[in-house]
Amino acid sequence: MSLYVIEERTSCVLCVSEASYGFVGKNGPTFVLLTNDGAPNKRLVSLDTREPESGIATPVPETNAVLQNVERVTNSSCLQSMTSKRK
């Protein structure tokens, strides 16, 4: 997988092959993303744009339930909406 991050003021561009990434929010230089990369039921990941070479962290790993939606509640909290396991 190739992951490139380009930060320009408040925009972020992700170039990723074979996965989808959805922007959830930003906490300072850290972007929070919903992805299916390595997780068919989706997971929440974060990326520090100051050190993109250090890779992504997984604050909410994949589970047996499908993570369908994540909404920003505060600067440090997310609300997760899950359904039963994908068939």
Contacts in CASP RR format, 6 or more apart in sequence:
PFRMAT RR
TARGET T0000
AUTHOR 0000-0000-0000
METHOD contacts of the structure
MODEL  1
MSLYVIEERTSCVLCVSEASYGFVGKNGPTFVLLTNDGAPNKRLVSLDTR
EPESGIATPVPETNAVLQNVERVTNSSCLQSMTSKRK
1 16 0 8 1.000
1 17 0 8 1.000
1 18 0 8 1.000
1 19 0 8 1.000
1 37 0 8 1.000
2 15 0 8 1.000
2 16 0 8 1.000
2 17 0 8 1.000
3 14 0 8 1.000
3 15 0 8 1.000
3 16 0 8 1.000
3 52 0 8 1.000
3 55 0 8 1.000
3 56 0 8 1.000
4 13 0 8 1.000
4 14 0 8 1.000
4 15 0 8 1.000
5 12 0 8 1.000
5 13 0 8 1.000
5 14 0 8 1.000
5 31 0 8 1.000
5 47 0 8 1.000
5 49 0 8 1.000
5 52 0 8 1.000
6 12 0 8 1.000
6 13 0 8 1.000
7 29 0 8 1.000
7 49 0 8 1.000
10 26 0 8 1.000
12 23 0 8 1.000
12 31 0 8 1.000
12 49 0 8 1.000
14 21 0 8 1.000
14 33 0 8 1.000
16 37 0 8 1.000
18 37 0 8 1.000
19 35 0 8 1.000
19 36 0 8 1.000
19 37 0 8 1.000
19 38 0 8 1.000
20 35 0 8 1.000
20 36 0 8 1.000
20 37 0 8 1.000
21 33 0 8 1.000
21 34 0 8 1.000
21 35 0 8 1.000
21 37 0 8 1.000
22 33 0 8 1.000
22 34 0 8 1.000
22 35 0 8 1.000
23 31 0 8 1.000
23 32 0 8 1.000
23 33 0 8 1.000
24 32 0 8 1.000
24 33 0 8 1.000
24 34 0 8 1.000
24 44 0 8 1.000
24 70 0 8 1.000
24 71 0 8 1.000
24 72 0 8 1.000
24 78 0 8 1.000
25 31 0 8 1.000
25 32 0 8 1.000
25 72 0 8 1.000
26 32 0 8 1.000
27 46 0 8 1.000
27 75 0 8 1.000
27 76 0 8 1.000
29 48 0 8 1.000
29 49 0 8 1.000
29 50 0 8 1.000
30 46 0 8 1.000
30 47 0 8 1.000
30 48 0 8 1.000
30 49 0 8 1.000
31 46 0 8 1.000
31 47 0 8 1.000
31 49 0 8 1.000
32 44 0 8 1.000
32 45 0 8 1.000
32 46 0 8 1.000
32 59 0 8 1.000
32 70 0 8 1.000
32 72 0 8 1.000
32 78 0 8 1.000
33 44 0 8 1.000
33 45 0 8 1.000
33 46 0 8 1.000
33 47 0 8 1.000
33 56 0 8 1.000
34 42 0 8 1.000
34 43 0 8 1.000
34 44 0 8 1.000
34 45 0 8 1.000
34 67 0 8 1.000
34 69 0 8 1.000
34 70 0 8 1.000
35 42 0 8 1.000
35 43 0 8 1.000
35 44 0 8 1.000
35 45 0 8 1.000
36 42 0 8 1.000
37 45 0 8 1.000
38 62 0 8 1.000
39 61 0 8 1.000
39 62 0 8 1.000
40 62 0 8 1.000
40 86 0 8 1.000
41 62 0 8 1.000
41 63 0 8 1.000
41 64 0 8 1.000
41 65 0 8 1.000
41 66 0 8 1.000
41 67 0 8 1.000
41 85 0 8 1.000
41 86 0 8 1.000
42 62 0 8 1.000
42 66 0 8 1.000
42 67 0 8 1.000
42 68 0 8 1.000
43 58 0 8 1.000
43 60 0 8 1.000
43 61 0 8 1.000
43 62 0 8 1.000
43 67 0 8 1.000
44 58 0 8 1.000
44 59 0 8 1.000
44 60 0 8 1.000
44 67 0 8 1.000
44 70 0 8 1.000
44 78 0 8 1.000
44 80 0 8 1.000
45 56 0 8 1.000
45 57 0 8 1.000
45 58 0 8 1.000
45 59 0 8 1.000
46 56 0 8 1.000
46 57 0 8 1.000
46 58 0 8 1.000
46 59 0 8 1.000
47 55 0 8 1.000
47 56 0 8 1.000
47 57 0 8 1.000
48 54 0 8 1.000
48 57 0 8 1.000
60 67 0 8 1.000
60 70 0 8 1.000
60 78 0 8 1.000
60 80 0 8 1.000
63 82 0 8 1.000
64 85 0 8 1.000
65 82 0 8 1.000
65 83 0 8 1.000
65 84 0 8 1.000
65 85 0 8 1.000
66 82 0 8 1.000
66 83 0 8 1.000
66 84 0 8 1.000
66 85 0 8 1.000
66 86 0 8 1.000
67 80 0 8 1.000
67 81 0 8 1.000
67 82 0 8 1.000
68 81 0 8 1.000
68 82 0 8 1.000
68 83 0 8 1.000
69 80 0 8 1.000
69 81 0 8 1.000
70 78 0 8 1.000
70 79 0 8 1.000
70 80 0 8 1.000
70 81 0 8 1.000
71 78 0 8 1.000
71 79 0 8 1.000
71 81 0 8 1.000
72 78 0 8 1.000
73 79 0 8 1.000
END
